[in-house]
Amino acid sequence: MIGAGKRILGFGALVVLLMLSSCNAKNEPMAMSKSAKEILGNPAYRAISYGGYRGKNRDEQPTIEELKEDLKIMSAMGVRLLRTYNLQLPHAPNVLKAIKALKEEDPSFEMYVMLGAWIDCQGAWTSEAPDHSKESEENNTSEIQKAVRYANEYPDIVKIIAVGNEAMVHWAASYFVHPSVILKYVNYLQELKRMGKLPADLWVTSSDNFASWGGGEEAYHLRELEELVMAVDYVSMHTYPFHDTHYNSAFWESPADEANGFSDHDRVLMAMQRAAFYAQGQYESVKAYVHGIAPDKPIHIGETGWSSVSVGFYGNNGSFAADEYKQAIYHNAMREWTDAEGISCFYFEAFDEQWKDPNHPDGSENHFGLITLDGQAKYGLWDLVDEGVFEGLTRGGQEITKTFGGDTTALLQTVSAPKRRR
């Protein structure tokens, strides 16, 4: 409302003002951008882990057009928040460029990024023995500086910086570091925020295994971890019942009363319910530790997922865990739970990636995607295909269709029940 005594703008001045506003909207996208606090825990902003690699090694970088293809597909799935992992390769900055291009083509396009900075110990990924008491300072500093650069260059897109990926968990024997290393870089980024050298509403975290966040053995319960809990804006924890169908199989195998009284299909459903409860239990174990230090600290799931193929530990020569049917049950159960609880879940992952185990095409690491390399939606997304959300979208020139040709009978023939507990 124009107050008394205010002068009404003439037509010419109004046109100029509207033109300036239009330019502002285009050049200052922050005005239409949401903060991490608004996005995380909001079920309207589904989260997912994303790697756009289609080849057998990461030297074969996806093009901007290929990334735009994937972004449109993920947007159609309801995804609005992506997680990337490192900055030493062009992938993550190219994802930011692709999002920016799509926003310029369509101002209603909305996608945000949790930008990962990879952290290593000294000697990681080399012929040297890893020295976990020291960090790879040159590489780590480079990652953090790039994260700062891109967060400032794309403030309307980059909403979170994650310092390290499973960088504190002891089974990451090739590269893990002491929590003090993660703390150093988290404190550095938080100081930049205080100095106005990073957006004030940018959130900083580290994305790590549930045990690394205090939900496991007491060996992780260090003073530096307590300080890290206080320093991050939220805790990003990982939980993988899928892997523990091999490494900690007691929850997975059918107990005697179940094995003798139920059909194989029923035993699959009950095993998947136990898997979802297992993940929830690991979340609660982290919550108990973290909230004992910082009662109001938000906790979200930085990774969880289920592979659809395995010829190793998780296939029919192992735990019988890997298939599309079980993947769909787990995905849907985790989405339903986290949506209801106001927890963001960066589901791992959007698309299959074959570079992870290039010598074993049917290795489980290559098949965590909800969509295959050639653009077939796995069982968990068949309903979206039926709803037509992928209409007009392609991956590598291929329309988004259903795996198994949409034949549920053929799909179920690949499903095996867990072993009976001895």
Secondary structure by P-SEA (a helix, b strand, c coil): cccccbbbbcaaaaaaaaaaaaaaaaacccccccccccccccccbbbbbbbccccccccccccaaaaaaaaaaaaaacccbbbbcccccaaaaaaaaaaaaaaaacccbbbbbbbbbbbbcccccccccccccccaaaaaaaaaaaaaaaaaaccccccbbbccccccccccccbbbcaaaaaaaaaaaaaaaaaccccccbbbbbbbccccccccccccccaaaaaaaacccbbbbbbbcccccccccccccccaaaaacccaaaaaaaaaaaaaaaaaaaaaaaaaaaaaccccbbbbbccccccccccccccccccccccaaaaaaaaaaaaaaaaaacccccccccccccccccccccccccccccccccccccccaaaaaaaccccccccccccccccccccaaaaaaacccccccc
